[in-house]
Amino acid sequence: AQACAQIGIRVYKVGMTWPLEPAGISAFAQGLEDIVVVEEKKAFIERQMKELFYNWPASAGARPSIVGKYDEQGAWILPSTGELTPATIAAVIGRRILRLLQSSTINTDSIQQRLRWMDAKEAEMALPRAQFPRVPHYCSGCPHNTSTAVPEGSRALGGIGCHYMVTWMNRATDTFTHMGGEGVTWSGQAPFTDTPHVFQNLGDGTYFHSGSLAIRQSVATGVNITYKILYNDAVAMTGGQPVDGTLTVPDIAHQLRAEGIHEIAVVSDDIGKWTRRRELFPPEVAFHDRGELDAVQQYLRTVKGVSILIFDQTCATEKRRRRKRGKLVDPPKRVMINSLVCEGCGDCGEKSFCVSVLPKETEFGRKRQIDQSNCNKDYSCVAGFCPSFVTVHGGAPRKGKRRDASTLLDTLPSPPKRTALERPWNILITGVGGTGVVTIGALLGMAGHLEGKGATVLDQTGLAQKGGAVTTHIRIARQPADIHAVRIAAGEADLVLGCDMVVVNDYWALSKVRDGRTQVVLNTYEAMPGTFTTQPDLQFPAAEIIAGVRTALGGQEPLLLDATQLATALLGDAIASNLFVLGYAWQHGLVPLSHAALMRAIELNGAAVAMNQQAFAWGRLAAIDLPAVQRAAGLAGADAPAHLHGDTPHARGPGSWEEHDLSGQSAPRALAQTDGSTLHGEVAAPAAPLDDEQLAHSLDEAIARRVAFLTDYQDAAYAQRYRSLVERVRTHELQRVPGSSALTEAVARYAFKLMAYKDEYEVARLYTRGDFQRRLQQQFEGDYTLRFHLAPPLLAKKDAHGNLIKREYGPWMFTAFKLLARLKFLRGGKFDVFGYSEERRGERRLIADYSATVDMLLERLDADNVGLAAQIASIPEHIRGYGHVKHAHLQEARAREAALLAQWRNPKALHVVQAA
């Protein structure tokens, strides 16, 4: 305040924005040279001031200049869109002060220094960094995952509610409107477009509020539109409140029939509850299972005028709540994926749109797994055209055994001396909604209160409950009067607790980091965003994110640990990971609160007290002896995290099969020669276990494991064909491009992929070889039975598109699998009844074609084109799935291959591209 008075700064806070009170603002402006109007959105107060001061009386002295959105030259200074941050406002004010005080004796060094830092920070933030946002997505098992899909060639319009989020997803849904305006805009558009029909999403709460009037308006105008009324039994977006009044599916059907609508269809995940009570509905209503949604929509889009589709499925979050409270039956049924059978095609994600279908990185590529702790038992993922899905009936997920750290607490040393709080200590927590980030902020705020300190907590949650980003600003001071704002300003964070790497990478998080001041503790667990559901090849840019954090820290290393993996292994629940991170930071002396106050805050919170205190203790121990914690968690000796050495197992490029020690440093490996010995004379690594969860550390090991796999797949002669091809490529590559193994690694990976094609015999073998049973026992406990979801080509029916339809088979399939697996010797012979199908003949042709392509690549291989050769040899990476899914991927792969082969056949063009 004293500095402002010395410079001559006044502040006027407007209480009523219109009409602007003239006497007060005129009195404020007298004697000023410059007025900066700071207001959100468009200029409103600024324009009133300029109009008011237009007739500025001469007796009042010189009229001050007024700027706001633009300066005197018409350049933008305060934007009308987005957020006006303190840093943005400070930069404008600081530069105008420097201009006004050019001839003054007042010292402006601190202002200039701050502006220079802000300019440098803006330049740093403008540098390229990983673009990987934590975009909100529907909850696991949300009915909107299915209901918002539209048939190919159609489009939909958005509205108010959770279903609005579909407007940023790849589901041909655009625009939104106010509550009760759904579909009205189409009445104006329809006469001026060639589009014959649209779908309009409409939530049940909005329908009850005013959406029914929008439907009436559409009926009056006679436009072709299908209203999809999404009946989920709750106002889910704002906390699951019930819809005001009484509203049932039969009520909606009767109301809309009374409006003169004839085509009404009810689609449900449990359609039997309505078909057994047809008398509750108008006779015109049709009933369909959720699996028929696409066909129903294709029919409704041909109907003239207004039609109705009522999609009935309870909100997934509400289902979870009701099941926990015993108000809804919890079905004793779980989904499991056999990763060895899984092809990683992503069709299950496309079908379900579900965030509980996670990637699983294996030696044989990226597969899928079900997050059992997050799964809400929607089961739509089972519709993915793949035989890897098994439902477990009667069992329960096996709970991890919690390990007690209380005996270690007495031996833990005290952390380094914490800050004396000469100024407020600023902690920024970043994480994902629903993982306890807000809870951590509340605990720290309560602990500060218990110690008599000043503490403020600001939670920025947005669409947190939909898996969106969450940030919490915590400021701790000696006394409350020392804190003047609750939000942490740019460059003012002392500690960043990065509970989620993706959110740390956000612009607004990194802008709080300052070289020389901020320390960052980063949980390196790679939690995929919801966009993975439709982008099966989405790569987690861990190395790039860590590099960006390192840059923001001025080259200083952040503190890295996989808290989620450790906390889950030690305590049986991933929710403990954030308190694990907090304990880690506290032990490093980065949290200015006492242990006693934090433990008391956890007790007062009242939720999972023992587990949270244990998580904090394990985090402390990890800060002192991380290897000891890893051993206790059963993770000792595991591979170093991929992001530490810049390698992602599912997307390894040339030189990727290297031996890594736990420090993350790559150790050089010797390349084996064609006789199996290495260039240094050592014997090649023996074949490792066939468990695909264990990643190979060298090219030799990878080849040996694949040879063993193919021997079991068919026989030793078949495996030798693979080995001979790979060794021939290795010999040529070493001769033509000494030191390179790019092509060899590609062929080693993808010749195997094609040769180990998953026919009926192989699927049966992969179910009965023992790995599946072991993983089943690791994941589930109790008395359970299995159901397999298959589409045997000789038995399955076909849908309207000509694709096979999966059906459920009982545990007797294990017996059938064992018998079928023994018949693998028939593969490719005249008695192979499955081998006559076009799919199987095509798979055998792919093997021959690949071998011919490799021979062609070897003819002209050199240092200039080895990278392109490796790309061509890697084309089978994109051939995934079964049946029609595999056929679609094959067409895409052939198009890629054709483009790359065109480059290969035109070496001059290749050289031009490389030179550029």
KAMO-V674143 format. One record per residue. N is the residue number from 0. OMEGA is omega in radians with two decimals (* if undefined). D_FIRST is the distance of its C-alpha to the first C-alpha in Angstrom with 1 decimal. Layout:
BEGIN
N&OMEGA&D_FIRST  N&OMEGA&D_FIRST
END
This chain:
BEGIN
0&3.14&0.0  1&3.12&3.8  2&3.12&5.5  3&3.14&5.1  4&3.14&6.2  5&3.14&8.6  6&-3.11&10.0  7&-3.12&10.3  8&3.02&9.1  9&3.10&9.9  10&3.12&10.7  11&3.14&14.0  12&-3.11&15.7  13&3.10&19.4  14&3.12&21.5  15&-2.99&24.9  16&3.10&25.5  17&-0.16&28.8  18&-3.13&29.6  19&-3.09&26.2  20&-2.95&25.7  21&-3.04&26.0  22&-3.12&24.7  23&-3.11&21.2  24&3.11&20.7  25&3.11&22.3  26&3.10&20.2  27&-3.01&17.0  28&-3.07&18.7  29&3.13&19.9  30&3.13&18.8  31&3.04&17.4  32&-2.97&19.2  33&3.05&18.5  34&3.06&18.0  35&3.14&18.0  36&-3.13&19.5  37&3.13&19.0  38&3.12&21.9  39&3.08&24.5  40&-3.03&28.1  41&3.12&29.4  42&-3.14&27.7  43&3.07&27.9  44&-3.13&24.9  45&-3.12&24.9  46&3.09&28.5  47&3.13&28.1  48&-3.13&25.4  49&3.10&27.7  50&-3.13&30.6  51&-3.06&28.8  52&-3.14&27.5  53&3.13&30.9  54&-3.13&32.1  55&-3.10&29.1  56&-3.14&30.4  57&-3.11&30.8  58&-3.13&29.6  59&-3.12&26.1  60&-3.10&25.8  61&3.12&25.5  62&-3.13&25.1  63&3.00&22.2  64&-3.11&23.3  65&3.07&22.8  66&3.11&23.0  67&3.12&22.9  68&-3.14&25.8  69&2.99&27.1  70&-3.07&26.0  71&-3.13&27.9  72&3.11&30.7  73&3.14&31.2  74&3.09&30.0  75&3.02&28.4  76&3.06&24.7  77&-3.00&23.8  78&3.10&27.0  79&3.14&28.6  80&3.11&30.2  81&-3.05&29.0  82&2.99&25.6  83&-3.11&22.2  84&3.05&20.7  85&-3.14&17.0  86&3.13&18.6  87&-3.12&20.3  88&-3.12&17.4  89&-3.14&15.2  90&3.14&18.3  91&-3.12&18.7  92&-3.11&15.2  93&-3.12&15.3  94&3.11&18.8  95&3.06&18.1  96&-3.14&15.3  97&3.12&17.8  98&-3.10&20.5  99&-3.07&18.7  100&-3.11&17.7  101&-3.10&21.2  102&-3.10&22.3  103&3.07&19.0  104&-3.14&18.8  105&-3.11&15.2  106&-3.14&15.5  107&-3.09&15.3  108&-3.10&17.3  109&3.11&15.0  110&-3.14&14.8  111&3.14&18.5  112&3.14&19.3  113&3.13&17.7  114&3.11&19.5  115&3.11&22.7  116&-3.13&22.5  117&3.10&22.1  118&3.13&25.0  119&3.13&27.1  120&3.09&26.4  121&3.11&27.5  122&3.12&30.6  123&-3.13&31.4  124&3.12&31.1  125&3.13&33.4  126&3.12&36.1  127&3.07&39.1  128&-3.07&39.0  129&3.06&41.0  130&-3.00&40.9  131&-3.03&41.7  132&3.04&39.7  133&-3.06&40.0  134&3.09&41.3  135&-3.09&41.9  136&3.09&45.6  137&3.11&48.0  138&3.04&48.6  139&3.12&51.7  140&-3.13&54.7  141&3.12&52.8  142&3.14&55.3  143&3.06&53.3  144&-3.13&54.2  145&-2.96&57.7  146&-3.09&57.4  147&3.07&55.1  148&3.08&57.7  149&3.14&59.6  150&3.09&63.0  151&-3.13&63.2  152&3.11&63.1  153&3.03&61.2  154&-3.10&57.6  155&3.10&55.4  156&-3.11&52.5  157&3.14&49.5  158&-3.08&48.0  159&3.12&45.7  160&3.12&45.8  161&-3.08&46.0  162&3.07&48.7  163&-3.08&46.1  164&-3.14&45.3  165&-3.11&48.7  166&3.07&47.3  167&3.08&45.8  168&-3.06&49.0  169&-3.09&52.2  170&3.01&54.1  171&3.12&54.5  172&-3.07&52.1  173&3.04&49.7  174&3.01&47.4  175&-3.08&46.3  176&3.10&46.0  177&-3.14&44.7  178&-3.13&46.5  179&3.12&49.9  180&-3.09&50.0  181&3.09&51.7  182&-3.11&54.6  183&3.13&54.1  184&3.13&52.8  185&3.10&56.1  186&3.09&58.0  187&-3.09&56.5  188&-2.93&56.8  189&-3.11&60.3  190&-3.03&62.4  191&3.14&60.7  192&3.09&61.0  193&3.12&63.9  194&-3.04&62.4  195&-2.95&64.9  196&3.00&62.9  197&2.96&59.6  198&3.10&58.5  199&3.10&55.6  200&-3.10&53.8  201&3.14&53.1  202&-3.11&51.9  203&3.10&53.8  204&3.10&50.7  205&3.09&50.1  206&-3.10&53.8  207&-3.10&53.8  208&-3.08&50.7  209&-3.09&51.7  210&3.12&53.2  211&3.11&56.8  212&3.08&56.2  213&3.10&55.3  214&3.12&58.6  215&3.13&60.5  216&3.12&59.1  217&3.08&60.3  218&-3.12&63.7  219&-3.11&63.8  220&3.08&63.1  221&3.14&65.6  222&3.10&63.5  223&-3.08&64.4  224&3.03&61.7  225&3.05&61.7  226&3.04&59.1  227&-3.13&58.4  228&-2.99&57.3  229&-3.07&55.7  230&-3.13&56.6  231&2.93&54.8  232&3.13&54.9  233&2.97&51.1  234&-2.87&47.8  235&-2.99&47.0  236&-3.08&43.7  237&3.00&41.8  238&3.06&43.4  239&3.10&47.1  240&3.08&47.4  241&3.07&50.8  242&3.12&51.5  243&3.13&51.4  244&-3.11&55.0  245&3.13&58.1  246&3.09&58.6  247&3.11&61.2  248&3.07&62.8  249&3.11&65.9  250&-3.12&63.9  251&-3.12&62.2  252&3.14&65.6  253&-3.14&67.2  254&-3.08&64.4  255&3.04&64.5  256&3.11&68.3  257&3.09&68.2  258&3.11&66.0  259&-3.14&69.0  260&-3.05&68.0  261&-3.09&71.0  262&3.13&69.7  263&3.12&67.7  264&3.05&67.5  265&3.11&66.1  266&-3.07&65.0  267&3.03&64.1  268&3.06&63.9  269&-3.02&66.3  270&3.14&68.4  271&-3.11&71.2  272&3.13&69.5  273&3.13&69.9  274&3.08&73.3  275&-3.10&74.7  276&-3.11&73.4  277&-3.08&74.2  278&3.12&75.3  279&-3.01&71.6  280&2.96&71.1  281&-3.06&72.5  282&-3.10&75.6  283&-3.03&74.1  284&3.06&71.4  285&-3.08&71.9  286&-3.08&70.7  287&3.02&69.7  288&-3.13&68.4  289&-3.13&65.1  290&3.13&66.9  291&-3.03&68.5  292&-3.09&65.1  293&-3.14&65.7  294&3.12&69.2  295&-3.13&68.1  296&3.10&65.4  297&3.10&67.8  298&-3.05&70.1  299&3.14&67.6  300&3.07&66.3  301&-3.09&69.9  302&3.09&69.9  303&3.14&69.7  304&-3.07&67.1  305&3.02&64.7  306&-3.03&65.4  307&2.99&63.6  308&3.09&62.9  309&-3.13&61.7  310&-3.02&60.4  311&3.04&60.5  312&-3.07&58.8  313&3.07&56.4  314&-3.07&52.9  315&3.13&52.9  316&3.10&49.9  317&3.08&51.6  318&-3.11&54.8  319&3.12&53.2  320&-3.09&51.6  321&3.11&54.9  322&3.13&56.9  323&-3.11&54.7  324&3.12&55.2  325&-3.13&58.9  326&3.13&58.9  327&-3.13&60.1  328&3.08&62.8  329&-3.05&61.5  330&-3.13&64.1  331&-3.05&65.5  332&-3.13&65.3  333&3.12&63.2  334&3.07&63.3  335&3.10&63.8  336&3.03&64.2  337&-2.99&66.7  338&3.12&64.8  339&3.11&68.0  340&-3.13&69.3  341&3.13&66.0  342&-3.12&65.8  343&-3.07&62.1  344&3.13&62.7  345&-3.12&59.9  346&3.10&62.2  347&3.07&61.1  348&3.10&57.5  349&-3.10&58.6  350&-3.01&60.6  351&-3.09&58.1  352&-2.90&54.7  353&-3.11&53.8  354&3.07&51.1  355&3.01&53.3  356&-3.00&55.6  357&3.03&54.1  358&3.05&55.1  359&-3.09&57.1  360&-3.11&57.6  361&3.10&61.1  362&-3.11&63.4  363&3.05&65.1  364&-3.14&62.0  365&3.08&59.4  366&3.12&60.7  367&3.05&59.3  368&-3.13&58.7  369&3.04&57.7  370&-3.04&54.6  371&-3.13&56.3  372&-3.09&53.2  373&-3.04&51.7  374&3.11&54.9  375&3.01&55.3  376&3.05&59.1  377&3.05&59.2  378&-3.12&62.0  379&3.12&61.6  380&-3.12&61.2  381&3.14&64.9  382&3.06&65.8  383&-3.03&64.9  384&-3.05&68.2  385&-3.13&68.6  386&-3.07&71.0  387&-3.07&68.3  388&3.10&67.1  389&3.02&68.5  390&-3.10&67.7  391&-3.06&67.8  392&3.06&69.2  393&-3.13&68.9  394&3.10&66.9  395&3.10&63.2  396&3.14&60.7  397&-3.11&61.3  398&3.09&58.3  399&3.12&57.1  400&3.12&57.6  401&3.11&54.5  402&-3.03&54.4  403&3.13&53.1  404&-3.05&50.6  405&-3.14&50.5  406&-3.12&53.0  407&-2.98&50.8  408&-3.10&47.7  409&-3.09&48.9  410&-3.12&49.4  411&3.12&46.1  412&3.07&44.0  413&3.13&40.4  414&3.06&37.8  415&-3.12&35.9  416&-3.12&33.1  417&-3.11&30.2  418&3.12&26.6  419&3.11&25.0  420&3.02&21.9  421&2.99&19.5  422&3.13&17.4  423&3.12&18.4  424&-2.98&21.8  425&-3.14&22.4  426&3.06&25.9  427&3.10&27.2  428&3.10&30.7  429&-3.14&32.9  430&-3.08&36.3  431&3.12&38.8  432&3.11&39.0  433&-3.11&41.4  434&3.06&41.2  435&3.13&38.8  436&3.13&35.4  437&3.12&33.8  438&3.12&35.7  439&3.10&34.2  440&3.13&30.7  441&3.12&31.8  442&3.13&33.4  443&3.10&30.4  444&3.12&28.1  445&3.12&30.8  446&3.08&31.3  447&3.11&27.6  448&-3.13&28.0  449&3.13&31.2  450&-3.14&29.6  451&3.13&26.9  452&2.96&24.2  453&-3.13&21.4  454&3.04&22.8  455&3.14&22.3  456&3.09&25.1  457&3.11&25.1  458&3.04&28.5  459&-2.94&29.3  460&-3.14&33.0  461&3.11&34.2  462&-3.04&38.0  463&-3.08&38.0  464&3.07&41.1  465&3.11&42.9  466&3.13&42.3  467&-3.11&39.1  468&3.07&36.1  469&3.00&33.7  470&3.10&30.4  471&3.10&28.4  472&3.13&24.8  473&3.11&24.5  474&-3.10&21.5  475&-3.11&22.3  476&3.12&20.1  477&-3.12&21.0  478&-3.09&19.6  479&-3.09&18.4  480&-3.13&14.9  481&-3.11&14.4  482&-3.08&14.9  483&3.10&12.4  484&-3.09&15.0  485&-3.12&18.8  486&3.10&19.7  487&-3.10&20.0  488&3.13&18.5  489&3.09&20.8  490&-3.04&21.9  491&3.13&20.1  492&3.03&23.3  493&3.13&24.8  494&2.98&28.0  495&3.03&29.8  496&-3.10&32.8  497&3.14&35.0  498&3.06&37.5  499&-3.09&38.7  500&-3.06&39.1  501&-3.10&39.0  502&3.04&35.6  503&-3.10&34.1  504&-3.13&35.4  505&-3.13&33.3  506&-3.04&30.8  507&3.07&27.9  508&-3.12&28.9  509&3.14&29.4  510&3.13&26.1  511&-3.06&24.4  512&3.13&26.5  513&3.10&25.4  514&3.10&27.9  515&-3.14&27.6  516&-3.00&25.4  517&2.92&27.1  518&-3.08&30.5  519&2.98&32.7  520&-2.96&35.6  521&3.01&37.8  522&-3.01&40.7  523&3.09&43.3  524&-3.05&45.4  525&3.12&46.3  526&-3.11&45.8  527&3.02&47.1  528&-3.09&45.3  529&-3.14&47.4  530&3.10&48.3  531&-3.10&50.8  532&-3.12&53.1  533&3.09&54.1  534&-3.01&53.4  535&3.14&55.8  536&-3.12&55.2  537&-3.11&51.4  538&3.11&50.3  539&-3.03&47.4  540&-3.05&45.4  541&-3.11&44.5  542&-3.14&44.8  543&3.13&42.7  544&-3.14&39.9  545&3.10&39.9  546&3.11&39.9  547&3.08&36.8  548&3.12&35.0  549&3.10&36.2  550&3.14&34.9  551&3.12&31.4  552&3.13&31.6  553&-3.14&32.6  554&3.11&36.2  555&-3.12&35.5  556&2.98&37.9  557&3.08&36.7  558&-3.00&38.5  559&2.96&41.3  560&3.10&43.6  561&-3.06&45.6  562&-3.10&44.3  563&3.14&46.0  564&-3.12&49.4  565&-3.11&49.1  566&3.14&47.7  567&-3.14&50.4  568&-3.07&53.2  569&-2.98&52.1  570&3.05&51.1  571&-3.11&52.9  572&-3.13&49.9  573&-3.12&47.4  574&-3.14&44.8  575&-3.00&44.4  576&-3.10&43.1  577&3.07&39.4  578&3.02&39.5  579&3.10&41.6  580&3.14&38.8  581&3.10&36.3  582&3.11&38.8  583&-3.13&39.2  584&-3.13&35.4  585&-3.13&35.1  586&3.07&38.0  587&3.11&36.3  588&-3.03&33.4  589&-3.13&31.0  590&-3.02&30.2  591&3.11&28.4  592&-3.09&30.5  593&3.10&33.7  594&-3.11&37.1  595&-3.13&37.9  596&3.14&34.9  597&3.12&35.6  598&3.11&39.3  599&3.11&38.5  600&3.10&36.3  601&3.12&39.3  602&-3.12&41.5  603&3.11&39.4  604&2.97&39.2  605&-3.10&43.0  606&3.08&44.1  607&-3.03&46.3  608&-3.07&45.1  609&-3.11&47.7  610&-3.12&47.4  611&3.10&43.6  612&3.07&43.7  613&3.13&46.5  614&3.10&44.6  615&-3.12&41.7  616&3.12&44.2  617&3.07&46.0  618&3.08&42.8  619&-3.12&42.2  620&3.12&45.7  621&3.11&45.3  622&-3.11&42.5  623&-3.05&45.0  624&-3.10&48.3  625&3.11&48.2  626&3.13&51.9  627&3.12&52.8  628&3.11&50.9  629&3.12&52.6  630&3.13&56.0  631&3.14&55.3  632&-3.10&54.4  633&-3.10&57.6  634&-3.14&55.9  635&3.13&56.8  636&3.11&58.5  637&3.11&57.1  638&3.03&56.2  639&3.10&52.8  640&-3.05&50.4  641&-3.06&51.3  642&-3.14&47.7  643&3.13&47.8  644&2.98&50.6  645&-3.10&49.9  646&3.04&53.0  647&-3.00&53.4  648&-3.07&56.8  649&-3.10&57.5  650&-3.09&56.9  651&3.11&58.1  652&3.13&58.9  653&3.11&61.1  654&-3.01&61.0  655&-3.13&59.5  656&3.13&62.1  657&3.09&61.0  658&-3.11&61.0  659&2.97&57.6  660&-3.03&56.8  661&3.08&54.1  662&3.12&51.6  663&3.14&51.7  664&-3.12&53.3  665&3.08&56.2  666&-3.14&59.5  667&3.10&62.1  668&3.12&65.1  669&3.11&68.6  670&-3.12&70.1  671&3.05&73.5  672&-3.01&76.5  673&-3.14&79.1  674&3.10&81.2  675&3.07&78.3  676&-3.14&77.6  677&3.14&74.3  678&3.13&74.0  679&3.05&73.7  680&-3.14&76.8  681&3.09&75.2  682&3.14&76.5  683&-3.11&74.4  684&3.12&72.4  685&3.14&74.5  686&3.11&73.8  687&3.07&71.0  688&-3.07&71.1  689&3.13&71.0  690&-3.07&67.8  691&3.12&65.6  692&3.10&62.5  693&-3.08&63.0  694&3.08&62.0  695&-3.12&64.3  696&3.12&62.9  697&3.11&65.4  698&3.13&67.5  699&3.14&70.6  700&-3.14&69.5  701&3.13&68.5  702&-3.11&71.9  703&3.13&73.8  704&3.13&72.1  705&3.06&72.9  706&3.12&76.5  707&-3.14&76.8  708&-3.11&75.3  709&3.06&77.7  710&3.10&80.6  711&3.13&79.9  712&-3.11&79.2  713&3.09&82.6  714&-3.08&84.5  715&-3.13&84.5  716&3.12&86.0  717&3.13&83.2  718&3.14&80.6  719&3.06&82.4  720&3.12&82.1  721&-3.11&78.3  722&-3.12&78.4  723&3.12&80.7  724&-3.09&78.5  725&-3.11&75.4  726&3.08&77.2  727&3.10&78.7  728&-3.13&75.3  729&-3.14&74.0  730&-3.14&76.9  731&-3.08&76.4  732&3.12&72.7  733&3.12&73.0  734&-3.06&75.7  735&-3.09&74.0  736&-3.09&70.3  737&3.12&70.3  738&-3.11&67.4  739&3.03&66.5  740&-3.05&66.9  741&-3.11&65.1  742&3.13&68.2  743&-3.12&69.8  744&3.12&66.9  745&-3.14&66.9  746&3.12&70.6  747&-3.12&70.5  748&-2.90&68.0  749&2.94&69.3  750&3.08&73.1  751&-3.10&72.7  752&-3.12&70.8  753&-3.09&73.5  754&-3.13&76.4  755&-3.12&75.0  756&-2.97&74.8  757&3.04&74.6  758&-3.08&77.9  759&3.14&79.4  760&-3.07&80.8  761&3.08&77.5  762&3.10&75.4  763&3.14&78.0  764&-3.09&77.9  765&3.05&74.1  766&-2.99&74.3  767&-3.05&77.1  768&3.07&76.3  769&-3.12&74.3  770&-3.10&70.7  771&-3.14&70.1  772&3.14&71.5  773&-3.13&69.5  774&3.09&66.2  775&3.14&67.2  776&3.10&67.7  777&-3.05&64.4  778&-3.00&62.5  779&3.08&64.5  780&3.14&66.3  781&-3.14&68.7  782&-3.07&71.8  783&3.04&71.3  784&-3.06&73.3  785&2.99&72.5  786&-3.12&72.8  787&-3.07&72.9  788&-2.93&71.8  789&3.03&74.1  790&-3.14&75.8  791&-3.02&79.2  792&-3.12&80.4  793&-3.04&84.0  794&-2.98&82.9  795&3.03&79.7  796&-3.13&79.6  797&3.10&77.7  798&-3.08&75.1  799&3.14&75.1  800&-3.13&73.7  801&-3.14&76.5  802&-3.14&74.3  803&-3.14&75.5  804&3.12&74.2  805&3.02&73.2  806&-3.04&74.7  807&3.10&74.4  808&-3.06&77.0  809&-3.08&77.5  810&3.09&77.7  811&3.13&81.2  812&3.09&79.7  813&3.11&79.3  814&3.12&83.1  815&3.12&83.3  816&-3.12&80.7  817&3.11&82.7  818&-3.10&85.8  819&-3.13&84.1  820&-3.14&82.5  821&-3.10&85.9  822&-3.10&87.1  823&3.14&84.8  824&3.10&87.9  825&-3.02&88.8  826&3.06&85.7  827&-3.12&86.7  828&-3.06&90.4  829&3.11&92.9  830&3.09&92.5  831&-3.07&88.7  832&3.13&88.5  833&-3.04&84.7  834&-3.13&85.1  835&-3.14&86.7  836&-3.13&83.6  837&-3.13&81.9  838&-3.12&78.7  839&3.10&80.5  840&3.12&82.5  841&3.13&79.3  842&3.11&77.7  843&3.09&80.7  844&3.14&80.6  845&3.13&77.0  846&3.14&78.1  847&3.14&80.8  848&-3.13&78.6  849&3.12&75.9  850&3.11&78.4  851&3.12&79.7  852&3.12&76.2  853&3.10&75.5  854&3.12&78.8  855&-3.13&77.8  856&-3.11&74.4  857&-3.08&76.2  858&-3.07&78.5  859&-3.07&75.7  860&3.03&73.1  861&-3.07&71.2  862&-3.10&67.9  863&-3.03&66.7  864&-3.10&67.4  865&3.11&67.1  866&3.10&63.7  867&3.11&65.2  868&3.13&68.2  869&3.09&66.0  870&-3.14&64.3  871&3.14&67.7  872&-3.12&68.9  873&-3.11&65.8  874&3.14&66.6  875&3.04&68.1  876&-3.05&64.5  877&3.11&64.2  878&-3.03&67.5  879&3.00&66.7  880&-3.12&67.8  881&3.00&71.1  882&-3.07&73.3  883&3.09&71.7  884&3.11&68.2  885&3.13&69.7  886&3.13&71.5  887&3.11&68.4  888&3.14&66.6  889&3.12&69.7  890&3.11&69.6  891&-3.14&66.1  892&3.13&67.0  893&3.09&69.9  894&3.08&67.8  895&-3.11&65.5  896&-3.13&68.5  897&3.14&70.0  898&-3.13&67.0  899&3.12&66.8  900&3.08&70.6  901&3.07&70.4  902&-3.10&68.0  903&-3.09&70.4  904&3.12&73.4  905&-3.06&71.7  906&3.11&70.7  907&3.12&69.8  908&3.12&67.1  909&3.14&65.8  910&3.11&65.6  911&-3.13&63.7  912&-3.12&61.2  913&3.13&60.7  914&3.13&60.4  915&*&57.7
END
